[in-house]
Amino acid sequence: MKTTVELPDQLFREAKVVAAQRGQTLRQFLTEALAEKLESAKEPKSKPWMRHFGSLKEYKQEIERIDAIIEDEFERVDPAEWT
């Protein structure tokens, strides 16, 4: 389907350059970009952090060690000294 879309000049130039660098036509590049944008719109907006859930699991032991240090330090603090 053909359509007319108004784009800011700078955005148009950047898209044209990137398409050329990838060896694509502007039409191919814009079709791909729009498809990617529509696909990402399907993801639930309520919990964007879930995309990264579990990505730091290799740091679990280090996080537990740091949490233990923080807990020890908080136990040393005298609440009377806060005022």
Residue, then its C-alpha position, 0 to 999 in steps of 0.5 A: m500500500k502506498t501512503t504519504v508520511e511527513l517526517p522531520d528532515q533530519l530523521f529522514r536523512e538519518a533513516k536514508v543513511v542507515a538504510a544505505q549502510r545496511g544495503q537496504t532501500l528506504r522502503q525496506f528499512l522503514t518497513e522493518a523499523l515499523a514492524e519492530k516498533l509494532e512488535s515491541a508495542k505488544e509487550p505488556k506495559s505494566k511490567p517492563w522490568m520483567r524483560h530483564f528478570g533473572s539477568l543478574k542471577e550470576y551475581k546472586q552470591e555477591i548480592e547475598r554477601i553484600d546484603a549480609i554486610i549491610e544487615d550487620e552494619f545496620e545492627r551496629v547502628d544505635p537508633a538513639e544516635w539518629t536524632 
